[in-house]
Amino acid sequence: MDNHTAPAPASDLGAKRQIDTREGVERLENALRFIPAVNIWETDASLAISVDVPGCPADAVNLTVEKNVLTILAQPAEIPGQVKTNGLREYEVGAFERSFTLPDGLDKAAILAKVADGILTIEIPKMKETSQRIVVSDA
């Protein structure tokens, strides 16, 4: 069974936009907004994120952290021979932006990121807990 609902007639849409979320792509009117698959997991030492970025070399990916928000921007290269008009399209790539609120306790200054085989892997180390004995002296 197809999980996608048919778009409402134009008269029912009013100011709303038609959204089609097939295959991780939102269609907003005539624009495409790509939503890549993301995995997030935690280890004893870090928080890790992997993102599908097909067609994106490392220099086409931009990561920023502002406050506790990690933002990923990517602009894939155009794929040679990609179908541009009429024809079958089962695979598309395009620019995207995703943001994630990071939990406290991560060392945001030590983030490591790499792109390999169409996957962006981000590793954010946890802050090392340090304890310090404080000497209390007589006044």
Secondary structure by P-SEA (a helix, b strand, c coil): cccccccccccccccbbbbbbcccbbbcccbbbbbcbbbbbccccbbbbbbbbcccccccbbbbbcccbbbbbbbbccccccccccccccbbbbbbbbbbbbccccccccccccccccbbbbbbbccbbbbbbbbbbcc
